[in-house]
Amino acid sequence: MLDILHSPALQEKLSYSCSSLRYSNLISESGKEEIGFDWGSCAWRHCGATADAQEAIAELERDFGMLVSYSK
């Protein structure tokens, strides 16, 4: 799992996906505001989709190995 989280392919796809959302014509301006693409205003809780996704990956990495599957 750690190899997947650190893989260049995941990082490139993540960046591409977030950029696609940011420039999509299918999402309204209010929808884009909700997602948060105001990159320079992290103090105002608008870090953007890319920052949110990167934070989620960091949390997965931090918690990796914390849970152990149940076995008899």
Biopython code that builds the backbone (N, CA, C, O; Angstrom):
import numpy as np
from Bio.PDB.StructureBuilder import StructureBuilder

atoms = [
    (1, "MET", "N", (0.819, -1.189, 0.000)),
    (1, "MET", "CA", (0.000, 0.000, 0.000)),
    (1, "MET", "C", (0.867, 1.259, 0.000)),
    (1, "MET", "O", (0.555, 2.230, -0.690)),
    (2, "LEU", "N", (1.940, 1.243, 0.762)),
    (2, "LEU", "CA", (2.817, 2.409, 0.791)),
    (2, "LEU", "C", (3.432, 2.685, -0.578)),
    (2, "LEU", "O", (3.601, 3.839, -0.972)),
    (3, "ASP", "N", (3.764, 1.610, -1.299)),
    (3, "ASP", "CA", (4.301, 1.789, -2.652)),
    (3, "ASP", "C", (3.280, 2.476, -3.553)),
    (3, "ASP", "O", (3.638, 3.329, -4.365)),
    (4, "ILE", "N", (2.024, 2.109, -3.411)),
    (4, "ILE", "CA", (0.963, 2.728, -4.215)),
    (4, "ILE", "C", (0.805, 4.199, -3.833)),
    (4, "ILE", "O", (0.693, 5.057, -4.708)),
    (5, "LEU", "N", (0.797, 4.494, -2.539)),
    (5, "LEU", "CA", (0.633, 5.876, -2.087)),
    (5, "LEU", "C", (1.765, 6.776, -2.563)),
    (5, "LEU", "O", (1.549, 7.963, -2.806)),
    (6, "HIS", "N", (2.968, 6.228, -2.699)),
    (6, "HIS", "CA", (4.124, 7.017, -3.119)),
    (6, "HIS", "C", (4.388, 6.943, -4.612)),
    (6, "HIS", "O", (5.319, 7.580, -5.104)),
    (7, "SER", "N", (3.599, 6.188, -5.333)),
    (7, "SER", "CA", (3.879, 5.978, -6.757)),
    (7, "SER", "C", (3.674, 7.262, -7.563)),
    (7, "SER", "O", (2.725, 8.008, -7.324)),
    (8, "PRO", "N", (4.569, 7.511, -8.516)),
    (8, "PRO", "CA", (4.405, 8.672, -9.395)),
    (8, "PRO", "C", (3.086, 8.623, -10.172)),
    (8, "PRO", "O", (2.487, 9.661, -10.453)),
    (9, "ALA", "N", (2.642, 7.427, -10.513)),
    (9, "ALA", "CA", (1.384, 7.292, -11.265)),
    (9, "ALA", "C", (0.208, 7.834, -10.452)),
    (9, "ALA", "O", (-0.628, 8.554, -10.997)),
    (10, "LEU", "N", (0.127, 7.508, -9.170)),
    (10, "LEU", "CA", (-0.948, 8.013, -8.330)),
    (10, "LEU", "C", (-0.866, 9.529, -8.207)),
    (10, "LEU", "O", (-1.879, 10.220, -8.310)),
    (11, "GLN", "N", (0.330, 10.041, -7.989)),
    (11, "GLN", "CA", (0.501, 11.489, -7.846)),
    (11, "GLN", "C", (0.119, 12.224, -9.129)),
    (11, "GLN", "O", (-0.528, 13.270, -9.073)),
    (12, "GLU", "N", (0.518, 11.684, -10.292)),
    (12, "GLU", "CA", (0.180, 12.315, -11.570)),
    (12, "GLU", "C", (-1.322, 12.260, -11.829)),
    (12, "GLU", "O", (-1.916, 13.246, -12.266)),
    (13, "LYS", "N", (-1.935, 11.113, -11.561)),
    (13, "LYS", "CA", (-3.382, 10.983, -11.771)),
    (13, "LYS", "C", (-4.156, 11.877, -10.816)),
    (13, "LYS", "O", (-5.180, 12.450, -11.186)),
    (14, "LEU", "N", (-3.671, 11.994, -9.601)),
    (14, "LEU", "CA", (-4.303, 12.861, -8.612)),
    (14, "LEU", "C", (-4.259, 14.316, -9.071)),
    (14, "LEU", "O", (-5.269, 15.019, -9.037)),
    (15, "SER", "N", (-3.097, 14.753, -9.493)),
    (15, "SER", "CA", (-2.937, 16.126, -9.959)),
    (15, "SER", "C", (-3.808, 16.393, -11.183)),
    (15, "SER", "O", (-4.464, 17.431, -11.273)),
    (16, "TYR", "N", (-3.810, 15.449, -12.126)),
    (16, "TYR", "CA", (-4.621, 15.591, -13.335)),
    (16, "TYR", "C", (-6.112, 15.659, -12.992)),
    (16, "TYR", "O", (-6.841, 16.486, -13.538)),
    (17, "SER", "N", (-6.553, 14.796, -12.098)),
    (17, "SER", "CA", (-7.973, 14.755, -11.721)),
    (17, "SER", "C", (-8.415, 16.046, -11.054)),
    (17, "SER", "O", (-9.484, 16.575, -11.359)),
    (18, "CYS", "N", (-7.597, 16.552, -10.147)),
    (18, "CYS", "CA", (-7.950, 17.793, -9.458)),
    (18, "CYS", "C", (-7.956, 18.975, -10.419)),
    (18, "CYS", "O", (-8.811, 19.854, -10.319)),
    (19, "SER", "N", (-7.008, 18.998, -11.347)),
    (19, "SER", "CA", (-6.990, 20.059, -12.358)),
    (19, "SER", "C", (-8.202, 19.956, -13.271)),
    (19, "SER", "O", (-8.777, 20.972, -13.663)),
    (20, "SER", "N", (-8.588, 18.737, -13.608)),
    (20, "SER", "CA", (-9.778, 18.546, -14.444)),
    (20, "SER", "C", (-11.025, 19.081, -13.751)),
    (20, "SER", "O", (-11.864, 19.721, -14.385)),
    (21, "LEU", "N", (-11.145, 18.822, -12.460)),
    (21, "LEU", "CA", (-12.266, 19.365, -11.696)),
    (21, "LEU", "C", (-12.240, 20.887, -11.685)),
    (21, "LEU", "O", (-13.269, 21.542, -11.854)),
    (22, "ARG", "N", (-11.045, 21.436, -11.484)),
    (22, "ARG", "CA", (-10.914, 22.885, -11.366)),
    (22, "ARG", "C", (-11.352, 23.603, -12.641)),
    (22, "ARG", "O", (-11.990, 24.654, -12.577)),
    (23, "TYR", "N", (-11.009, 23.040, -13.796)),
    (23, "TYR", "CA", (-11.288, 23.714, -15.067)),
    (23, "TYR", "C", (-12.503, 23.156, -15.796)),
    (23, "TYR", "O", (-12.750, 23.522, -16.946)),
    (24, "SER", "N", (-13.254, 22.290, -15.160)),
    (24, "SER", "CA", (-14.419, 21.672, -15.790)),
    (24, "SER", "C", (-15.543, 22.678, -16.019)),
    (24, "SER", "O", (-15.800, 23.549, -15.188)),
    (25, "ASN", "N", (-16.202, 22.538, -17.156)),
    (25, "ASN", "CA", (-17.384, 23.347, -17.455)),
    (25, "ASN", "C", (-18.639, 22.704, -16.869)),
    (25, "ASN", "O", (-19.714, 23.303, -16.901)),
    (26, "LEU", "N", (-18.513, 21.511, -16.346)),
    (26, "LEU", "CA", (-19.661, 20.780, -15.812)),
    (26, "LEU", "C", (-19.975, 21.150, -14.360)),
    (26, "LEU", "O", (-21.035, 20.799, -13.841)),
    (27, "ILE", "N", (-19.051, 21.860, -13.708)),
    (27, "ILE", "CA", (-19.250, 22.258, -12.315)),
    (27, "ILE", "C", (-19.517, 23.753, -12.280)),
    (27, "ILE", "O", (-18.775, 24.540, -12.867)),
    (28, "SER", "N", (-20.572, 24.135, -11.593)),
    (28, "SER", "CA", (-20.923, 25.556, -11.491)),
    (28, "SER", "C", (-19.884, 26.302, -10.654)),
    (28, "SER", "O", (-19.084, 25.688, -9.947)),
    (29, "GLU", "N", (-19.907, 27.626, -10.743)),
    (29, "GLU", "CA", (-18.980, 28.433, -9.947)),
    (29, "GLU", "C", (-19.208, 28.219, -8.450)),
    (29, "GLU", "O", (-18.250, 28.173, -7.679)),
    (30, "SER", "N", (-20.471, 28.087, -8.035)),
    (30, "SER", "CA", (-20.730, 27.837, -6.611)),
    (30, "SER", "C", (-20.220, 26.452, -6.205)),
    (30, "SER", "O", (-19.769, 26.259, -5.076)),
    (31, "GLY", "N", (-20.292, 25.494, -7.124)),
    (31, "GLY", "CA", (-19.740, 24.169, -6.849)),
    (31, "GLY", "C", (-18.235, 24.213, -6.694)),
    (31, "GLY", "O", (-17.670, 23.545, -5.828)),
    (32, "LYS", "N", (-17.581, 25.008, -7.543)),
    (32, "LYS", "CA", (-16.129, 25.151, -7.441)),
    (32, "LYS", "C", (-15.737, 25.845, -6.139)),
    (32, "LYS", "O", (-14.712, 25.518, -5.541)),
    (33, "GLU", "N", (-16.552, 26.800, -5.705)),
    (33, "GLU", "CA", (-16.287, 27.443, -4.415)),
    (33, "GLU", "C", (-16.413, 26.443, -3.278)),
    (33, "GLU", "O", (-15.640, 26.484, -2.321)),
    (34, "GLU", "N", (-17.387, 25.547, -3.380)),
    (34, "GLU", "CA", (-17.585, 24.526, -2.346)),
    (34, "GLU", "C", (-16.407, 23.558, -2.296)),
    (34, "GLU", "O", (-15.948, 23.182, -1.218)),
    (35, "ILE", "N", (-15.918, 23.155, -3.477)),
    (35, "ILE", "CA", (-14.757, 22.268, -3.533)),
    (35, "ILE", "C", (-13.544, 22.985, -2.964)),
    (35, "ILE", "O", (-12.759, 22.392, -2.224)),
    (36, "GLY", "N", (-13.389, 24.253, -3.306)),
    (36, "GLY", "CA", (-12.293, 25.061, -2.776)),
    (36, "GLY", "C", (-11.080, 25.082, -3.673)),
    (36, "GLY", "O", (-10.172, 24.266, -3.519)),
    (37, "PHE", "N", (-11.058, 26.001, -4.601)),
    (37, "PHE", "CA", (-9.900, 26.134, -5.481)),
    (37, "PHE", "C", (-9.175, 27.451, -5.267)),
    (37, "PHE", "O", (-8.421, 27.889, -6.136)),
    (38, "ASP", "N", (-9.389, 28.078, -4.144)),
    (38, "ASP", "CA", (-8.705, 29.316, -3.807)),
    (38, "ASP", "C", (-7.388, 28.933, -3.144)),
    (38, "ASP", "O", (-7.286, 28.914, -1.918)),
    (39, "TRP", "N", (-6.381, 28.628, -3.961)),
    (39, "TRP", "CA", (-5.144, 27.993, -3.501)),
    (39, "TRP", "C", (-4.379, 28.795, -2.466)),
    (39, "TRP", "O", (-3.681, 28.206, -1.640)),
    (40, "GLY", "N", (-4.483, 30.119, -2.477)),
    (40, "GLY", "CA", (-3.659, 30.917, -1.588)),
    (40, "GLY", "C", (-4.297, 31.233, -0.249)),
    (40, "GLY", "O", (-3.742, 32.027, 0.510)),
    (41, "SER", "N", (-5.430, 30.650, 0.071)),
    (41, "SER", "CA", (-6.151, 31.056, 1.281)),
    (41, "SER", "C", (-6.330, 29.917, 2.274)),
    (41, "SER", "O", (-7.424, 29.734, 2.809)),
    (42, "CYS", "N", (-5.291, 29.159, 2.524)),
    (42, "CYS", "CA", (-5.422, 28.021, 3.436)),
    (42, "CYS", "C", (-5.849, 28.447, 4.840)),
    (42, "CYS", "O", (-6.522, 27.687, 5.537)),
    (43, "ALA", "N", (-5.472, 29.627, 5.251)),
    (43, "ALA", "CA", (-5.887, 30.095, 6.575)),
    (43, "ALA", "C", (-7.401, 30.280, 6.654)),
    (43, "ALA", "O", (-7.977, 30.315, 7.742)),
    (44, "TRP", "N", (-8.027, 30.397, 5.505)),
    (44, "TRP", "CA", (-9.482, 30.587, 5.457)),
    (44, "TRP", "C", (-10.200, 29.281, 5.126)),
    (44, "TRP", "O", (-11.379, 29.298, 4.774)),
    (45, "ARG", "N", (-9.508, 28.159, 5.234)),
    (45, "ARG", "CA", (-10.082, 26.829, 5.021)),
    (45, "ARG", "C", (-10.527, 26.601, 3.584)),
    (45, "ARG", "O", (-11.520, 25.914, 3.344)),
    (46, "HIS", "N", (-9.804, 27.169, 2.632)),
    (46, "HIS", "CA", (-10.068, 26.928, 1.210)),
    (46, "HIS", "C", (-8.785, 26.439, 0.556)),
    (46, "HIS", "O", (-8.226, 27.110, -0.311)),
    (47, "CYS", "N", (-8.328, 25.284, 0.969)),
    (47, "CYS", "CA", (-7.042, 24.793, 0.469)),
    (47, "CYS", "C", (-7.140, 24.172, -0.914)),
    (47, "CYS", "O", (-6.126, 24.051, -1.603)),
    (48, "GLY", "N", (-8.305, 23.786, -1.328)),
    (48, "GLY", "CA", (-8.464, 23.213, -2.658)),
    (48, "GLY", "C", (-8.458, 21.707, -2.665)),
    (48, "GLY", "O", (-8.011, 21.059, -1.718)),
    (49, "ALA", "N", (-8.967, 21.162, -3.757)),
    (49, "ALA", "CA", (-9.119, 19.718, -3.882)),
    (49, "ALA", "C", (-7.783, 18.996, -3.856)),
    (49, "ALA", "O", (-7.674, 17.925, -3.258)),
    (50, "THR", "N", (-6.758, 19.564, -4.497)),
    (50, "THR", "CA", (-5.451, 18.900, -4.512)),
    (50, "THR", "C", (-4.881, 18.789, -3.108)),
    (50, "THR", "O", (-4.376, 17.734, -2.726)),
    (51, "ALA", "N", (-4.958, 19.864, -2.336)),
    (51, "ALA", "CA", (-4.447, 19.835, -0.967)),
    (51, "ALA", "C", (-5.234, 18.851, -0.110)),
    (51, "ALA", "O", (-4.652, 18.149, 0.717)),
    (52, "ASP", "N", (-6.559, 18.793, -0.299)),
    (52, "ASP", "CA", (-7.377, 17.841, 0.456)),
    (52, "ASP", "C", (-6.991, 16.408, 0.118)),
    (52, "ASP", "O", (-6.891, 15.563, 1.008)),
    (53, "ALA", "N", (-6.778, 16.132, -1.155)),
    (53, "ALA", "CA", (-6.405, 14.777, -1.575)),
    (53, "ALA", "C", (-5.027, 14.409, -1.032)),
    (53, "ALA", "O", (-4.827, 13.287, -0.565)),
    (54, "GLN", "N", (-4.076, 15.342, -1.088)),
    (54, "GLN", "CA", (-2.744, 15.069, -0.558)),
    (54, "GLN", "C", (-2.787, 14.844, 0.949)),
    (54, "GLN", "O", (-2.049, 14.009, 1.473)),
    (55, "GLU", "N", (-3.630, 15.570, 1.638)),
    (55, "GLU", "CA", (-3.768, 15.364, 3.086)),
    (55, "GLU", "C", (-4.356, 13.988, 3.378)),
    (55, "GLU", "O", (-3.942, 13.324, 4.328)),
    (56, "ALA", "N", (-5.318, 13.559, 2.568)),
    (56, "ALA", "CA", (-5.908, 12.223, 2.752)),
    (56, "ALA", "C", (-4.853, 11.140, 2.548)),
    (56, "ALA", "O", (-4.818, 10.161, 3.293)),
    (57, "ILE", "N", (-3.996, 11.308, 1.548)),
    (57, "ILE", "CA", (-2.924, 10.335, 1.313)),
    (57, "ILE", "C", (-1.964, 10.328, 2.502)),
    (57, "ILE", "O", (-1.528, 9.261, 2.935)),
    (58, "ALA", "N", (-1.634, 11.496, 3.029)),
    (58, "ALA", "CA", (-0.736, 11.568, 4.193)),
    (58, "ALA", "C", (-1.348, 10.872, 5.402)),
    (58, "ALA", "O", (-0.641, 10.207, 6.159)),
    (59, "GLU", "N", (-2.650, 11.020, 5.586)),
    (59, "GLU", "CA", (-3.311, 10.350, 6.710)),
    (59, "GLU", "C", (-3.340, 8.841, 6.516)),
    (59, "GLU", "O", (-3.176, 8.094, 7.481)),
    (60, "LEU", "N", (-3.546, 8.380, 5.282)),
    (60, "LEU", "CA", (-3.485, 6.939, 5.019)),
    (60, "LEU", "C", (-2.097, 6.400, 5.329)),
    (60, "LEU", "O", (-1.949, 5.338, 5.932)),
    (61, "GLU", "N", (-1.084, 7.147, 4.908)),
    (61, "GLU", "CA", (0.296, 6.728, 5.171)),
    (61, "GLU", "C", (0.570, 6.685, 6.673)),
    (61, "GLU", "O", (1.201, 5.752, 7.169)),
    (62, "ARG", "N", (0.092, 7.698, 7.388)),
    (62, "ARG", "CA", (0.300, 7.750, 8.840)),
    (62, "ARG", "C", (-0.365, 6.566, 9.537)),
    (62, "ARG", "O", (0.203, 5.979, 10.457)),
    (63, "ASP", "N", (-1.568, 6.221, 9.093)),
    (63, "ASP", "CA", (-2.340, 5.174, 9.755)),
    (63, "ASP", "C", (-2.065, 3.773, 9.213)),
    (63, "ASP", "O", (-2.640, 2.802, 9.705)),
    (64, "PHE", "N", (-1.199, 3.653, 8.211)),
    (64, "PHE", "CA", (-0.899, 2.351, 7.616)),
    (64, "PHE", "C", (-0.342, 1.416, 8.684)),
    (64, "PHE", "O", (0.562, 1.785, 9.433)),
    (65, "GLY", "N", (-0.878, 0.227, 8.746)),
    (65, "GLY", "CA", (-0.402, -0.764, 9.709)),
    (65, "GLY", "C", (-1.078, -0.658, 11.069)),
    (65, "GLY", "O", (-0.843, -1.485, 11.950)),
    (66, "MET", "N", (-1.904, 0.342, 11.238)),
    (66, "MET", "CA", (-2.584, 0.551, 12.510)),
    (66, "MET", "C", (-3.667, -0.512, 12.736)),
    (66, "MET", "O", (-3.877, -0.976, 13.856)),
    (67, "LEU", "N", (-4.344, -0.883, 11.654)),
    (67, "LEU", "CA", (-5.415, -1.865, 11.752)),
    (67, "LEU", "C", (-4.915, -3.241, 11.310)),
    (67, "LEU", "O", (-4.187, -3.361, 10.325)),
    (68, "VAL", "N", (-5.297, -4.227, 12.019)),
    (68, "VAL", "CA", (-4.906, -5.606, 11.695)),
    (68, "VAL", "C", (-6.187, -6.385, 11.440)),
    (68, "VAL", "O", (-7.148, -6.289, 12.203)),
    (69, "SER", "N", (-6.190, -7.150, 10.368)),
    (69, "SER", "CA", (-7.397, -7.902, 10.035)),
    (69, "SER", "C", (-7.674, -8.962, 11.107)),
    (69, "SER", "O", (-6.752, -9.504, 11.715)),
    (70, "TYR", "N", (-8.947, -9.240, 11.322)),
    (70, "TYR", "CA", (-9.377, -10.232, 12.301)),
    (70, "TYR", "C", (-9.148, -11.632, 11.736)),
    (70, "TYR", "O", (-9.527, -11.910, 10.598)),
    (71, "SER", "N", (-8.544, -12.493, 12.503)),
    (71, "SER", "CA", (-8.378, -13.887, 12.081)),
    (71, "SER", "C", (-8.507, -14.787, 13.299)),
    (71, "SER", "O", (-8.197, -14.382, 14.419)),
    (72, "LYS", "N", (-8.961, -15.995, 13.072)),
    (72, "LYS", "CA", (-9.143, -16.951, 14.161)),
    (72, "LYS", "C", (-7.937, -17.832, 14.309)),
    (72, "LYS", "O", (-7.910, -18.702, 15.179)),
]
sb = StructureBuilder()
sb.init_structure("model")
sb.init_model(0)
sb.init_chain("A")
sb.init_seg("    ")
for serial, (resi, resn, name, xyz) in enumerate(atoms, 1):
    if name == "N":
        sb.init_residue(resn, " ", resi, " ")
    sb.init_atom(name, np.array(xyz, "f"), 0.0, 1.0, " ", f" {name:<3s}", serial, name[0])
structure = sb.get_structure()
